[in-house]
Amino acid sequence: MSAYRSDQDLTVTDATGNGVEVDVATNLLNGTVRLSVLWTQEIYLHPDDAEQVAQSLLRAAEHGRRIAEARDPEPDQSPSSSD
């Protein structure tokens, strides 16, 4: 079983039609985000597809933050008032 969950809303392939795909996934254990270009080392994107990848990365980043905060909640760092 993989610790990563891919963004199912992302369906982007290479603009040249060679079948290369992009995958954005979040590690469900620690919140890290993985960006994969499948089947090659580079991909050429149409502007709309590039925007889809960017939006997917933003969703994954937010999801990753929630996972990380749930694992290691930061103490309240607001300044304490000493009246």
C-alpha positions in Angstrom: 0.0 0.0 0.0 1.3 3.4 -1.0 1.5 6.2 1.5 0.8 8.7 -1.3 -2.6 9.8 -2.6 -2.7 11.2 -6.1 -4.9 14.2 -7.0 -7.7 12.5 -8.9 -8.8 15.9 -10.4 -5.5 16.3 -12.3 -5.5 14.8 -15.8 -2.7 16.5 -17.7 -0.6 15.0 -20.5 2.2 16.4 -22.6 1.3 19.0 -25.3 3.2 17.1 -27.9 0.9 14.0 -27.6 3.6 11.6 -26.5 1.6 10.3 -23.5 3.7 11.8 -20.8 1.7 12.5 -17.7 1.9 14.6 -14.5 1.1 13.3 -11.1 0.7 15.3 -7.9 0.4 13.3 -4.7 0.4 13.9 -1.0 2.1 11.6 1.5 -0.7 10.7 4.0 1.8 9.9 6.7 3.9 13.1 6.8 2.2 15.6 4.5 5.0 15.9 1.9 4.0 16.6 -1.7 5.3 14.6 -4.6 5.4 16.0 -8.2 6.0 13.3 -10.7 6.5 13.5 -14.5 5.7 9.9 -15.6 7.4 8.1 -18.5 10.1 10.8 -19.1 12.2 13.6 -17.5 10.4 16.6 -19.0 6.9 17.6 -20.1 5.6 20.4 -22.3 2.3 21.9 -21.1 -0.3 24.1 -22.7 -1.0 27.1 -20.5 -4.3 25.8 -19.3 -2.7 22.5 -18.3 0.1 24.3 -16.5 -2.5 26.1 -14.5 -4.2 22.8 -13.6 -0.8 21.5 -12.3 -0.3 24.7 -10.3 -3.8 24.4 -8.7 -3.2 20.7 -8.0 0.1 21.6 -6.2 -1.8 24.2 -4.2 -4.4 21.7 -3.1 -1.7 19.2 -2.2 0.2 21.8 -0.2 -2.9 22.6 1.8 -3.6 18.9 2.4 0.0 18.3 3.4 -0.1 21.2 5.9 -3.2 19.7 7.5 -1.5 16.3 7.8 1.7 17.8 9.2 -0.2 19.9 11.7 -2.3 16.9 12.9 1.0 15.0 13.5 3.0 17.7 15.2 0.7 20.6 16.3 2.8 23.7 16.9 2.4 25.4 20.2 0.6 28.7 20.2 3.3 31.3 19.3 1.2 34.4 20.0 2.9 36.8 22.3 1.7 36.5 25.9 0.4 39.7 27.4 1.9 40.6 30.7 -0.3 43.3 32.1 
